[in-house]
Amino acid sequence: MHVMQTARGASLSDADESKPLRRRSLRVLLGVAVVVVIVDQVTKHLAVAALSDGHTVRMLGGLLTLRLVRNAGAAFGLATGATIIFSLVAVGVIVAVLRISRKLASGPWAASFGMLLGGAVGNLIDRLWRAPRPLEGHVVDFLELPHWPVFNVADSCIVIAAVTMVIYTMRGMGYDGSSSRG
Protein backbone atom coordinates (compact mmCIF):
# COMPACT_ATOMS: atom_id res chain seq x y z
CA MET A 1 0.00 0.00 0.00
CA HIS A 2 1.33 3.42 -0.95
CA VAL A 3 0.94 6.15 1.72
CA MET A 4 1.04 9.77 0.61
CA GLN A 5 3.25 12.03 2.66
CA THR A 6 2.64 15.59 3.86
CA ALA A 7 5.33 18.26 3.71
CA ARG A 8 6.69 17.35 7.16
CA GLY A 9 6.94 13.64 6.42
CA ALA A 10 3.80 12.51 8.24
CA SER A 11 1.21 10.50 6.38
CA LEU A 12 -1.97 12.22 5.28
CA SER A 13 -3.88 10.08 7.77
CA ASP A 14 -1.71 11.56 10.56
CA ALA A 15 -2.57 15.04 9.32
CA ASP A 16 -6.27 14.13 9.31
CA GLU A 17 -5.99 12.77 12.87
CA SER A 18 -4.43 16.02 14.11
CA LYS A 19 -7.35 18.17 12.89
CA PRO A 20 -9.60 17.31 15.87
CA LEU A 21 -6.65 17.93 18.22
CA ARG A 22 -6.01 21.34 16.61
CA ARG A 23 -9.72 22.22 16.86
CA ARG A 24 -9.78 21.14 20.51
CA SER A 25 -6.63 23.15 21.22
CA LEU A 26 -8.16 26.20 19.54
CA ARG A 27 -11.29 25.83 21.69
CA VAL A 28 -9.12 25.63 24.82
CA LEU A 29 -7.12 28.70 23.77
CA LEU A 30 -10.21 30.77 23.01
CA GLY A 31 -12.09 29.52 26.08
CA VAL A 32 -9.24 30.38 28.42
CA ALA A 33 -8.77 33.78 26.73
CA VAL A 34 -12.47 34.65 27.10
CA VAL A 35 -12.49 33.64 30.77
CA VAL A 36 -9.34 35.69 31.44
CA VAL A 37 -10.78 38.80 29.74
CA ILE A 38 -14.07 38.49 31.62
CA VAL A 39 -12.43 37.92 35.02
CA ASP A 40 -9.92 40.70 34.35
CA GLN A 41 -12.51 43.27 33.30
CA VAL A 42 -15.00 42.36 36.05
CA THR A 43 -12.33 42.55 38.77
CA LYS A 44 -11.08 45.89 37.39
CA HIS A 45 -14.63 47.25 37.40
CA LEU A 46 -15.11 46.09 41.01
CA ALA A 47 -11.74 47.55 42.03
CA VAL A 48 -12.57 50.94 40.51
CA ALA A 49 -15.99 50.93 42.20
CA ALA A 50 -14.70 49.89 45.63
CA LEU A 51 -11.26 51.52 45.79
CA SER A 52 -11.63 54.83 43.91
CA ASP A 53 -11.76 56.90 47.09
CA GLY A 54 -8.25 55.80 48.08
CA HIS A 55 -9.60 53.01 50.25
CA THR A 56 -7.34 49.96 50.56
CA VAL A 57 -8.21 46.49 51.76
CA ARG A 58 -5.66 44.29 53.52
CA MET A 59 -6.28 40.57 53.13
CA LEU A 60 -4.66 37.33 54.22
CA GLY A 61 -2.85 38.94 57.14
CA GLY A 62 -1.33 41.62 54.92
CA LEU A 63 -0.06 39.18 52.27
CA LEU A 64 -2.41 40.76 49.74
CA THR A 65 -3.57 44.37 49.63
CA LEU A 66 -6.19 45.75 47.27
CA ARG A 67 -5.04 49.22 46.19
CA LEU A 68 -6.20 51.07 43.08
CA VAL A 69 -3.45 52.31 40.76
CA ARG A 70 -3.95 53.64 37.25
CA ASN A 71 -0.87 52.61 35.31
CA ALA A 72 0.04 54.68 32.25
CA GLY A 73 3.12 52.58 31.51
CA ALA A 74 4.32 49.03 31.34
CA ALA A 75 4.79 46.53 34.12
CA PHE A 76 6.12 48.05 37.33
CA GLY A 77 5.15 51.54 36.14
CA LEU A 78 8.00 51.75 33.64
CA ALA A 79 7.84 53.96 30.52
CA THR A 80 4.74 55.90 31.52
CA GLY A 81 4.72 58.01 28.36
CA ALA A 82 4.64 55.09 25.93
CA THR A 83 1.00 53.96 26.20
CA ILE A 84 0.52 53.95 22.42
CA ILE A 85 3.62 51.79 21.98
CA PHE A 86 2.30 49.29 24.55
CA SER A 87 -1.03 49.24 22.74
CA LEU A 88 0.77 48.37 19.51
CA VAL A 89 2.83 45.69 21.26
CA ALA A 90 -0.39 44.17 22.63
CA VAL A 91 -1.90 44.13 19.15
CA GLY A 92 1.27 42.42 17.88
CA VAL A 93 1.02 39.78 20.61
CA ILE A 94 -2.64 39.18 19.78
CA VAL A 95 -1.87 38.78 16.07
CA ALA A 96 1.06 36.44 16.80
CA VAL A 97 -1.03 34.22 19.09
CA LEU A 98 -3.84 34.04 16.53
CA ARG A 99 -1.36 33.07 13.80
CA ILE A 100 0.22 30.39 15.98
CA SER A 101 -3.22 29.07 16.90
CA ARG A 102 -3.58 27.58 13.41
CA LYS A 103 -0.78 25.10 14.17
CA LEU A 104 -1.56 24.61 17.84
CA ALA A 105 -2.07 20.95 18.78
CA SER A 106 -1.21 20.83 22.49
CA GLY A 107 -3.64 21.34 25.37
CA PRO A 108 -1.06 22.77 27.79
CA TRP A 109 0.28 25.18 25.16
CA ALA A 110 -3.30 26.13 24.25
CA ALA A 111 -4.04 27.05 27.87
CA SER A 112 -0.84 29.11 28.08
CA PHE A 113 -1.51 30.91 24.79
CA GLY A 114 -5.08 31.51 26.02
CA MET A 115 -3.76 33.17 29.18
CA LEU A 116 -1.36 35.28 27.11
CA LEU A 117 -4.09 36.27 24.66
CA GLY A 118 -6.60 37.04 27.41
CA GLY A 119 -4.06 39.09 29.36
CA ALA A 120 -3.02 41.08 26.29
CA VAL A 121 -6.65 41.76 25.35
CA GLY A 122 -7.60 42.67 28.94
CA ASN A 123 -4.90 45.30 29.25
CA LEU A 124 -5.45 46.51 25.67
CA ILE A 125 -9.11 47.17 26.49
CA ASP A 126 -7.95 49.49 29.28
CA ARG A 127 -5.46 51.26 27.02
CA LEU A 128 -8.10 51.75 24.33
CA TRP A 129 -11.08 52.84 26.43
CA ARG A 130 -10.10 54.10 29.87
CA ALA A 131 -9.22 57.65 30.88
CA PRO A 132 -7.59 59.93 30.01
CA ARG A 133 -8.50 59.25 26.32
CA PRO A 134 -8.70 56.46 23.73
CA LEU A 135 -5.34 54.86 22.86
CA GLU A 136 -3.77 56.50 25.92
CA GLY A 137 -5.87 54.88 28.64
CA HIS A 138 -4.35 53.85 31.92
CA VAL A 139 -4.44 50.19 32.90
CA VAL A 140 -6.24 49.49 36.17
CA ASP A 141 -3.99 47.67 38.66
CA PHE A 142 -5.25 46.72 42.10
CA LEU A 143 -3.47 43.65 43.51
CA GLU A 144 -0.44 44.27 45.70
CA LEU A 145 1.90 41.81 47.37
CA PRO A 146 4.53 42.91 49.90
CA HIS A 147 7.59 44.41 48.19
CA TRP A 148 5.99 44.00 44.75
CA PRO A 149 4.39 46.54 42.40
CA VAL A 150 0.62 46.65 42.02
CA PHE A 151 -0.74 44.43 39.22
CA ASN A 152 -3.98 42.95 37.87
CA VAL A 153 -5.45 39.64 36.68
CA ALA A 154 -4.29 40.20 33.08
CA ASP A 155 -0.72 40.82 34.25
CA SER A 156 -0.81 37.64 36.34
CA CYS A 157 -2.01 35.59 33.39
CA ILE A 158 0.69 36.99 31.10
CA VAL A 159 3.39 36.09 33.64
CA ILE A 160 1.96 32.59 34.24
CA ALA A 161 1.79 32.05 30.47
CA ALA A 162 5.40 33.11 30.02
CA VAL A 163 6.64 30.85 32.82
CA THR A 164 4.71 27.82 31.58
CA MET A 165 5.89 28.40 28.01
CA VAL A 166 9.49 28.40 29.18
CA ILE A 167 8.86 25.15 31.07
CA TYR A 168 7.22 23.50 28.03
CA THR A 169 10.09 24.60 25.82
CA MET A 170 12.67 23.27 28.29
CA ARG A 171 10.80 19.95 28.36
CA GLY A 172 10.88 19.78 24.56
CA MET A 173 7.11 20.14 24.13
CA GLY A 174 6.20 21.79 20.84
CA TYR A 175 3.04 23.85 20.59
CA ASP A 176 2.23 21.90 17.42
CA GLY A 177 2.14 18.65 19.41
CA SER A 178 5.69 17.66 18.52
CA SER A 179 8.30 16.62 21.02
CA SER A 180 12.04 17.08 20.78
CA ARG A 181 12.64 14.40 23.39
CA GLY A 182 12.25 10.71 22.81
C-alpha positions, 0 to 999 in steps of 0.5 A, spaced: 500 500 500 502 506 498 501 512 503 502 519 501 506 524 505 505 531 507 510 536 507 513 534 514 513 527 512 507 525 516 502 521 512 496 524 510 492 520 515 496 523 521 494 530 518 487 528 518 488 525 525 491 532 528 485 536 525 480 534 531 486 535 536 487 542 533 480 544 533 480 542 541 486 546 542 483 552 539 477 551 543 481 551 549 485 557 547 479 561 546 475 559 552 481 560 556 482 567 553 475 569 554 475 567 561 481 571 562 478 577 559 471 576 563 475 575 570 480 581 568 474 586 566 469 584 572 475 585 577 477 591 574 470 594 574 469 592 582 476 595 584 474 601 581 468 601 584 470 599 591 477 603 591 476 609 587 476 613 594 483 611 596 480 606 600 485 599 601 483 592 603 488 588 607 487 581 606 490 574 608 494 577 614 497 583 609 499 578 604 495 581 599 492 588 599 487 591 594 489 598 592 487 602 586 493 604 581 492 607 574 498 605 570 500 609 564 506 605 563 508 598 562 509 593 568 512 596 574 510 603 572 516 603 567 515 607 561 509 611 563 509 616 556 509 610 551 502 607 552 501 607 544 507 603 543 504 598 549 497 598 545 501 596 539 505 591 542 499 588 545 496 588 538 502 584 535 502 579 541 494 578 539 496 577 532 502 572 533 497 568 538 492 568 533 497 566 527 500 560 531 493 558 533 492 555 526 498 550 528 496 549 535 495 541 537 497 541 544 492 542 550 497 545 555 500 550 550 493 552 548 491 554 555 498 558 556 496 561 549 489 563 552 492 566 558 497 570 554 491 572 549 486 574 554 491 578 558 493 582 552 486 583 550 484 585 557 490 590 558 489 593 551 481 594 552 484 598 558 489 602 554 483 603 548 477 605 552 479 608 559 481 615 561 484 619 560 483 618 552 482 612 547 489 609 545 492 613 551 488 609 557 491 607 563 491 600 565 487 598 572 492 595 577 489 593 584 493 587 587 499 588 591 503 583 594 509 585 599 515 588 596 511 587 589 508 593 584 501 593 584 498 588 578 492 585 575 489 579 573 491 580 566 498 581 568 498 575 572 495 571 566 501 573 562 506 572 567 503 565 568 503 564 560 510 566 560 513 561 565 509 555 563 511 556 556 518 556 558 517 550 562 514 546 556 520 549 551 525 546 556 521 539 556 521 539 549 514 540 548 512 543 541 506 547 541 504 543 534 504 537 538 511 535 537 516 533 542 524 534 541 525 528 546 524 521 545 
